[in-house]
């Protein structure tokens, strides 16, 4: 998380100011443009000029996008603002003698530079934060837009009273130069945004279904906005006929939109992103447009159209902007820079031109409000469907970002069964035992086998346990029975003898039901556990029931129960599957973890196995509830930074179990990549991973588990074995 002293934290206020200043520039410029054009030309000429402006805007977007790739947005943006100031100065000079030329020049000027400069500011912001931090930063930075809209509206209203368009354009010259200075400073404070993008690999074009969907979203939103703009302009010229009155009307409209957008952004942006997600927040704009598209038919007056346009403008400047900008965060820099200008500016202008073309056709074939309402409603409905598709695309883009980053899954990483089973079998070895073995190796002594975890089996001169019902208690009776060549008693004698070699030899034979419980019990001995696993796997279909019963019996030794899943993972019998799923709720985290790993292996081996997602998610919720209860009891502090090593280890175990369980019901590879990224040293990839989890997890799990995910400690770099041995020897000497 960025702090006020971090580069990202210092960049947020400046980025907020830069966004606000840029929006204020656009509001004043648009109010001046509309007033100058509508007082000079007939409103029916507006769609034609909008179409020409769209073509110019597309060309400008392509040119600016190329500059952004070769030089970076942070370096190009100040120059765009300076050129913007020079053009406004030219327009001021032309208004007294050639107002018609000045109005067309201003219209085309805004088409080429208005959206380009704003997209450039957001491009700098987008490259300065990873997807997770961007969700918080963008929600704050986007507040600058509504504030700028209010400021621009107030200034436009005042300038309209003072002297109209010419005074407004004169102020824009000064504000554009100020924007150039702040853009330059923003590029310095956000150093990651100043980096030149890496060269793109051949055969990897900056396109694909996700970018096509983003382009379609912007296109449809622009079509709807163009229709609404014409609608409100047509109604305005029926009421206001002079230059100052028109400028005052549009200034008031933009000011009202700015106030409402600021309140909306400050109050609901973060809540909407958390509850509705990025796609849901973005969909609020077309949803509102669809609902209000028929309002001018019900209330055929200027204020009905104003309400429609104000609602669309409010959402566009607040919640839509906060959601839409986040769609770009998972993309590589190369794709992001090209797509940002092409989509945000180029397709926005193409959509505006298409909207203008639709308006022209409607004026010819279906004049009136009905045709406008129908086209706006259909466009909004299509946009809603597209937002739902973009949600899945965003998840895929996050996964692709994880795959293309520095995170990679190796054979022994994350949830690898072999690694975790080795840990399950060797758990119990402590530091002193390792040091003793190293000391013996240095002295040239043979290494001794590790001691058994379970208590030693009684020698043959002792009686059997009372649990062995039906078997003789006395040793002499046992020997007498064995002499009568009873194979069952002979096998029991060997399996209870304590001789590892004899036990292994006996378990190499087919298991009989009478001594199967003894083989299961031998899973608790490290020296013969491997042989017991192999023996039980060979006879697995016959003893699934006994294995599941032992697994779920919490009175049995934990070491036995946590090794049973390794046997069951080779069987697709539904009893084994159900037993392993039930064990996900076990009180022992080791048993839960090993059962989850066994289910991962089982589902990998047998593609026809189906798990009940509700049961698996119930285990995840229970795990999070355990951690939450520990936090409430004070076992865990509210601040992860204060946790001791033992508490952090417990949380780490719980998080790992949740990841294993979630891998059973969610897409496995990106989830495991995201978990590994959390343990890495790359802060940007950690942010991408957190954003992936927050996007794919159900709301209740996301709310309860995000804090524990953030507490996952980065792994220390792996060290070579000789280095570890040397450290142990040094600690031994000390």
N, C-alpha and C positions, 0 to 999 in steps of 0.2 A: 504494500500500500504506500502511495506516495505521501511524503510529509511536506510541510511548508518549506523546509530547507532543502529538499531534494530538487534536482533540475526539473522533474515533472511537476512537482508541487508549485515551484515558482512560475512555471510556464502557464498554469491554469488561469490565474487572474489576468495576465497579459493577453492570453488567447481569448478570454471572455470579452475583454475590452476591444480587441481587434475585430471580433465577430460583430459586436454591437456597433462599432464605428462603421464597418462595411455595410451593415444593414441600414443604418441611418443614411448613409450616402445613397443607397438604392431607393429608399423611401422618398427622399427629397427629389432625387432625379426622376423617379417614376411619376410623382405628382406634377413636377415641372413638365415632363414629357407629355402626359395626358392632357394637361391644361393647354399647353402650346399647340398640340396637334388638333385637339377638338375645337379650339377657337379659330383654327386656320383652315381645316379641311372638314368635309362632311363625314359623319361617323361611318357611313357605308364604305368609305375608303380604308377604314381601319383593318379589316381582314386581309386586304391585298398587301398592305405594308407589313403586317405581321408575318405573312408568308415569305416576303423578301428578307425580312430581318432574321427569320429562322435559318435560311440558307447561309447568310453571313455569319450567324452564330455558330453553325456547324463547322464552317471553315476555321473560325477563330478557335474553336475547341480543339480541332485537330492540330493546329499549329501550336497552341499552348500546351497540349498534351505531349507533343514531341519535345518541347523545351523542358517540361517537367521531368521527362525521363532522362534527358542528357545533362541537365543542370540542377535538378531538384526544385520542388515548389518553393522552398524557402529562399532560394536565390533569384527566382524569376518574379515572384510576387511583388516585391518593392518596385520593380521597373514597370509592372502593369499599372500600379497606382499612379506613378509619375506620368505615364502616357495618358491615363484617364484625366488627370488634372489639365494637361495641355489641350486635350480635346474640348473640355468644358470651357476653357478660356477662349477657344476659337468660336464656340457657339455663342458666348456672351457678346463677342464682337460682331457676329452676323445678325443678331436679333433686330436691331434698329432698322437696318436697311433691307435685309432679306429674311423675314420671319418664316416664310414657307420653307426656304432652304435650311434654316436653322432647325426647324421642327423635324424635318426628315433626317438631318444629320444627327440630332439628339436621339431620335428613335433608333437609328442604326447603330449609333455609338453604344447605347445601353444594351442593344442586342449582342454586340460583340464583346463588351467588357463587363457588363453588369453581373451576369451569372458566372463569368470566368473568374473574376476577382473573388467572389464569395466561395466558389468551389476551390480556388487556390488556398484560401485561408483554412478551409476544412481539410484540404489535403495535408497541410502542415500539421494540423491537429491530429489527423488520423495516423500519421507516421510516428507520432511522439508517444503513443501509449499502446500497450498490449491489449488484447480483447477484454480481459477482465478489468483492468484499471480504466480502460476507455469507457466502460459502462458508467462508472461514477464520474469520470472527468467530463465526458460529453454531456451528461445530464446537467452539470454546472455550467460548462462553457456555452451550451445552447441557450442559457438564460440571457446571454448577451444579445441574442437576436431580438427577442421581444423588447428589451430595454432600448436597443437601437431603434426599433420600430416606433416606440413611444417618442423618443427624442427627435427622430426624423419627422414624425407627425406634428409635434409641437413647433419645431423650427419651420416646417413647411407652412403651417397655419400663420405663424407670425410673419414670415416672408411674404405670404400672399397679401397681408394687410399693408405691408410696407411698400412693396413695389412689384410684386408678381414674379414671373419666371426669371427675369434677368437677374434680380437680386439673389434668387435661389441658386442659380448656376454659378454666380460669383462666389458664394459660400462654398459650393462644392469644390472649387479649385483649391481652397485652403484645406478643407477636410481631406481631400485626396492626398495632399502632400503629408498631412499628419498620419494618414493610414500607411503611407509608404514607410515612414519612420518606425511605426509600431510593428509593421510586418517584418522589417529588417531586424528589429530587436527580438521578435518572437523566434525567428530562424536561429538567432544566436543562443537563446535560452533553451531551445529544444534541439540539442545537437544531433539527435538521431534523425531529425527531419532534414538535416542538411547533407546527409550522405548521398552520394551518387548511387543509383540503383545498380545492382550487379547485372552483367550482361545476360540476356535471356538465352536459354538453350534453344537450339533449333528444334522445330517440331513441338514446341510448347507455347502456342500462341496465347495472348492475353484474352481468351474467350472461353466458351464452355456454357453449359446449361445454366449455371448459377449467374454468370454475368449477363447472359441473355435475359434471364428472368428479371434481374435488376434493371436492365435497360427497358424492358417492357413495362416495369412498374413506373419508372420515371416518365416514359412516353405517355402512359394512360393518365397519370396524375396531371401532366402538362396539358393534355387534351381537355380534361375536365376544367382546369384552371382557365384555359383560353376561352372556353364557353362561358364560364362564370364572369370573366373579365368583360367580355363583349356585352353580356346581359346587363351588368351593372352600368357600363358606359352608355349603352343605349337608353337606359332609363334615366341616367343622370342628365344627359343633354336635353331631355324633354322638360326638365325642371330648372336647370341652371344653364344660362346662355352666355355668360361673360367669362373672360379669362380668370379674374380674381375669384369669382364665385365657384368656378369649377375647381381651381387649385385648392380653395378652402375645403370644398367637399371631399376631394381625394385625400387631402392632408388629414382631415378629421377621421376619415375611414381608416387610413393607415395607423393613425394614433390610437384609435379604439382597438384595432387588431393587436397593436403592440402591447397595450395594457392587458388585454385579455390573455394574450399569449404568455406574457410574463407571469401572471397569476397562475395560469395553467401549468407552465413549466416548473415554477417554484413549488407548487402544491402537489402535482400529480406525476411529474416525470419519473422520479425514481420509483415511486409506488407502482406506476404502470409498467415499467420495465421489469420489476420484480414479480408482479402478479400476472401480467399478460405476456411478458416476453417481448423480444424485439419485433417479431412479426405481428403480434397482437397490438402492440403500441402503434406500429406503422399503419395497421388496418383501420384505426379509428378515423383517419381522414376520409377514405372512401366510404366508410360506413356512414359517417355523418352526411356526406354529400348525397348518398343514396336516399337517406331519410328526408332530407330537406329539398330534394330536387323538384318535388311537386308543390312546394310552398308558394311560389309565385302564381301558381294556378288557383290556389285557394285564396290567396291575398294578392290580387293583381295591383300591386303598388310598388313604388321605388323601395320602400323599406323591407319588403319581403325579399327582394333580390339582394339588398344590402345585408340582410341577416344571413342569407345563404353564403354570400362571398366573405363576410366577416368570420363566419364559423370555419369555412375552409381555410381562410388565411390564418386564423388563430391556431388551428391544429397543425397547419403546415409549418408555422414558425416555432412551434413548441414540441408537441409529442411526436409528430411525424419526423421532424428533423432529428430529435434525440434517438429515435429508433432507426431511421434510415441510415444515418452515418455509421452506425455500428455494423451494418452489413458488410462494410469494407474491411473491418479490422483483421479478419483471418487471412486476407489475401496477401500474397508476396508483394514486395514493394514495386517490382516491375509491373505486375498486372494492375496494382492499385493506381499507379500514377497514370498509366494510359487510360484505364477504365474510368477513373474519376472525371477526367475532362470530357471524354467521349460520351459517357452516360449522363453526368450531371449537367453538362452544358450542351453537347451536341444533340443527344436524344431529347433533352428538355426542349430545345429549340425546334427539333423536328416535330415533337408532340404539339408544340404551340402552333406550328404551321399547319399540322393536320387539323387541329381544333379550329383554326381560322378557315381552313378549307371547308370543314363541315358547316361552319356558320354561314359561309358564302352560299353553299348549296341549299341550306335551310332558308336563307333569304329569298332564293330563287324559287324553290319548290314547296316549302312549307313555312312561310313567314308567320311569326307569332311566337307565343311562349310555349305552346304544346310541343313543338318539335325540339326546342332547346331542352325542355324538361326530359323528354324521352331519351335523347342522346346522352345527356348528363347521367341519367339513371343507369342506362346500359353500361356506360364507361365505368361508373363506380362499382357496379356489380362485378364486372370482369376484374377490376383491381382487387376486390376482396378475395376472389378465388386465387389470384396470383400471390397475395400475401401468405395464404396458407401453404402454397408450394415453396415459398422462400424460406419458411421455417425449416423444412427438411434440408434445403440447400445450404442454409447457414450451418447446420450441424455437420454436413458433409465437408464444408469448407474448413471448419475447425479441425475435423479429423485429418484433412489433407495437410493443414498447416502443421499439425503434430508429426505427421509422417515425413514431411519435407524438412523438418527442423533437425536439431542435433540429437533428437531422441531416436533410438532404434532398439528393437527387442532382440536380444541375443538368446542363445539356447538356455542360459542359466539365469535369465532375468525375470523379474516380476512374479509371475505365477507359474513358473516352470515346475512341473510335478517332481522331477527327479531331485532337484535341489531341495524342495520342501520335504520330500520323504527322507532324504539324507539327514536333514535337521531333525525330523521326527524320530529317527532311529538313534541318533547320537545325542539327543538332548539328555542332559544329566552330566556330561563331561564338564569339569570345571577347570579353571585356570591352573590350579595346582597340579592336577593330573597331567595337563599338557606340558607343564614345566618339568615334571618328573620324567616324562617320556623323553623330552629333549635332553635332560641331564644324562639319562642312561645311554642315549645315542652318542653323546659326546664321550662317555667313558667306554664305549665299545661294548656295552652290555646289551643283550637281546631285549627287545621291547616286549612287555607283558601285555596280554590281552586285556582290554578294559573290563572292569568288574560289571557284573550284571546289575541292572536297575532293580529288579525284583529281588526279594529276599531269597537266599540260597535254598534249594530244595533239601529237605531233611535226608540224611544218609540212610542207608538201607537197614541200619540196626534200630531205626525208629519206626513207629507205627504210622500208617497213613492218616490223613485228615479224616475227620468225621463226615466231611462232605462227600466222600467217595462211597456212597451208599451201595451195599451189595458186594463190596470187595472185602477180602480178608484183612484184618488188622495186624495180625502177626507176621513178621518177616519169614519165620519158618514155614508158616502155612502158605505164604506166597511162593516160596521156593519149592515147596512140595507140589503146589499146583502147577508151577512152571515146568517141573520135571515130568508132569503128566502131559506135557506138550500142549498146554492151553495157549493158543497164539494171542488171545486177548490179554491174558495176564502177563505173558512174556512182553508184549508191546508196552503195557502199562509199567512194567518193571523197568524197561529201558527208558521210557519217557520221564520216569520219576527218579532216575538214577543220578542225575546231575552231571553225567558225562556228555559233553557237547558233541564229541565225535559220534558216540553211539546214538544220540538223539537225531543227529542229521541223517545217519544211515537208516534209522527206523522211519523217519519222515520221507525217505525216498521211496518207501513202499506205499501201496494204496491204503488210504485211511479208512479204518472201520468206524462205524458210528459209535461203538463203545468207548473208543479212546480219542474221538474228535475233540471233545472239550479240553483234553490235555494239550493237544496241538494248538488250539486257540489260546490257551493260557501261556504257552511258550512264546507267543508274540511279545511278552513282557521281558524276555531275556535278550539282551543285545547280541550275545554270542551265537544264538540259534534263530533269531527273529527272521533273518533272510530265508533260511530253510523252511521255517514255518509258513511264511508268506507263499513261497513256491509250492509247498505241499497243498495248502488250502486252495490256491488258484487252480491246481489240477483237478481238484474234486469240488470245485465251487458250486455247481448246480445242486449237489446233494446237501450242502451245509449252509445255504444262504440264510435259512431261517435262524439257525443257531448264531451265525455271525451277526445278523441284524439284532437279535435279542441281546447279545452281549454288548454290542455297540450302544444300544439305548439304555442299558442297565447302569445307572450311575453309581451303583455300589461296587462295580467291577473296577480293577485298577485302571487308572487313566492311561498309562502307557500301553496297555492292551487295546483299549478302546480307540486310541488315536492311530493305531496301526491297522486296525480292521478296515478302514476305508481303502487302504492300498490294495487289499484283497478284493473288495467289492467293486473296484473301478473297472475290473475286467469282465463284468457280468451285466447284461442288459435286462436281466430279470426285473420285473416291475417291483418285486419285493425289495430288491437291493436299492433301486432308485428311490422308492418311498422311504426306506430306512435312512438313506443318506440325507434326503431332504429333511426328515424329522430331526436328524442329528444336527442340523443347522441351528436348532434352538437349544442345543445342549448348554449346560452351565459352564463347561470347560471351553475356553477359547481355543485350546489346541485341538480338541475333538471337532469343534465347529470348523476350524480352518482346514483340517485334514479332510473332513467330509466335503467341504466345498471344492477343494482341489480334486478329490476323487470324482465329483460330479463333472468338473471341467474335463477331466480325462475321459470319463465315460461318454459324455456327449460328443467328444471329439472322435472316439472310436466307433460309436454307434449313432449314425445320423438319424435313425428313426426314433430315438428316445425323446420323449417330450416331458418337460417339467412344468409344474403348475407355477406360473409367474407370481400368483398371489402368495403362495407359501414361501417362496424365496424372498419376496419383498417384505413379508412379515418378519423374517429373520433379520433383515437389514434394519427394519424399524426397531426391533427389540434390541439390537446391538447399539443403535444410537440412543435408545432409551436408557440402557445401562450406563453409557458414558454421560448422558445428561443427568442421571440420578447421582452419579459420582461427583459431578460438578456441583449439584445442589447440596450434597452432603458436605461439601468442603474438601473432599478427597482431591479434587482438581480445582485449581484456582480459576477465576474467570478470565485471567490473562494468561495465555499459553506461555508467555515469556517467563513466568514465575514457576512453571512446573519443574519438578526435579526429574532426574533421569528415569526413575522407576515409573512415575506418572506418565511421562512422555512415552515410555516403552509400552505401557498399557494402552494408551490412546493409539499408538502406531499399530499394535496388534489388532485393535478393534477396527481401525480404518482399513487395514489390509484384508481382514475378513469381509468387510462390506464390499471392497473392490472385487474380491473373489466371487461373492454372491451375486453382485450386480453383473459380473461377466457372464453369468448363466442366463440372464434374461435380456441384456442389452448387447449391442454390437461389440464384440470382444476386443478386437485389435485396437481401435482408437481409444477405448476405455483404458486398456492396459498401458498404451502409450501415454495417455494423460496422467495416469498414476505415476508412471516412471518420471514424467516431466516434473511432477510435484517434488520428486526427490532429487532433481537435478540442480545445477548451479545457475542455469540460464533463467534470469528473472522474467524475460519475455515469454518463454515457453511455459513457465509456471503460471503466468497470467492466462495464457491460452488454455492451459489445462483446467484451471479453475472455471473459466468461462464455459468450457465444454461440459463440465459436471453440472454447473448451474443451469445449462440449457437442456440437458437430456434427463435430469433426475426429476421425479415427481415433486410437486411443490412441498409437501410435508417433509420429505426426506431432504430436499434442498435446504429448507429453512433450518432444520435441526442439525444437518451434517456439515454445512459450509464452514462453520467455525473450526471443526475438527480437521477438515481438509486443509485449511490454512495453517494448522499447527503441525502438519507433516514436515519433518526436518529434512533439509537437503542431505543427500548421501555424501559422505566424504569420498574423495577420489580413491579408487582401488589402489592398494599397495601390493607390491610383489611379495611372494611368500618369504624369501630370504630377509626382507625388511621386517616382516612381522615376527619371524623367529628371533631376529636380533633384538627386537624390542622386548620380547618375552624374556630373553636371557639377561638383558640389562635389568629388567625388573626383578629377576631372580637374584642377581648379584646384590641389588640394593636391599 
